[in-house]
Amino acid sequence: MVRTISQASKGKAPRTARGEKTLRKILDAALLEFGQRGFHDSSIVGITGRAKVALGTFYTYFDSKEAVFAALVRDMSRQVRDHVAPDIEGAPDEIDRERRALASYLRFVFDHKEVYRIIDEAEFVDPAGFRTHYETAAARIATRLEEAVAKGQMRDDGPLATEVRAWAIMGMNVFLGLRFGVWGRQDPELVAAHGNEMLRRGLER
């Protein structure tokens, strides 16, 4: 069985299934605490109260409030990736795969609106995690674009064009999620279809 890298602080990864479950409870509680109160107004006591665990239990897995925040940024990035991955399988081409990815992302945002506040604050609380979050997301899109070019589904305008397109698609997804997932709610399939039409007209070979 492949084990994922633990989000706990270095040297504090849980060794049992029960420990993994407790770690998950702390991260879920941190999502609510930071998402609703913001980093500076949040507290470890607030997190442990929401998780219904002892204060000492928190320090079993994390060194500080900053450490659990950084872990949460990584965890949210992983959750987005894992949520989208099965929804884009079987797409007939790359353009349609991006449509599916956007619709899936919008559905994720509907249920996890806190992600926007957390990622925004990460720019100042966890700058390295903030940059990594976006770089890895763009890299996943770029890989998909490269695969489409190899299949003859898109123009090959060189590596810079691929990177520009990947970041542009990611930026579109982020702001459509903010507008139609956080500030208002629209049918994710319809929003994705409109965004996708713009991609298809501009990128299809």
Number of C-alpha atoms within 10 A of each C-alpha: 3 4 5 6 7 16 23 24 17 11 10 14 17 17 8 9 9 10 15 17 12 19 23 16 18 25 23 16 19 26 25 21 22 23 20 15 15 16 19 10 10 17 17 18 14 18 25 21 15 16 20 13 15 11 14 10 14 22 16 16 24 23 14 14 19 15 17 24 24 23 21 25 23 17 19 19 21 13 13 17 16 11 16 19 13 12 16 19 11 9 13 9 14 22 23 19 19 25 26 24 23 29 25 21 23 29 19 18 21 18 11 17 19 20 22 16 16 24 26 12 20 22 13 11 18 19 14 12 21 21 13 15 19 15 14 13 17 21 16 13 21 22 14 18 25 20 15 18 19 12 11 12 17 20 17 16 9 10 11 9 12 21 18 13 18 22 18 13 19 22 14 14 21 17 12 20 27 18 13 17 23 19 11 10 15 14 13 21 16 12 17 22 18 11 19 20 14 11 17 16 10 11 15 15 11
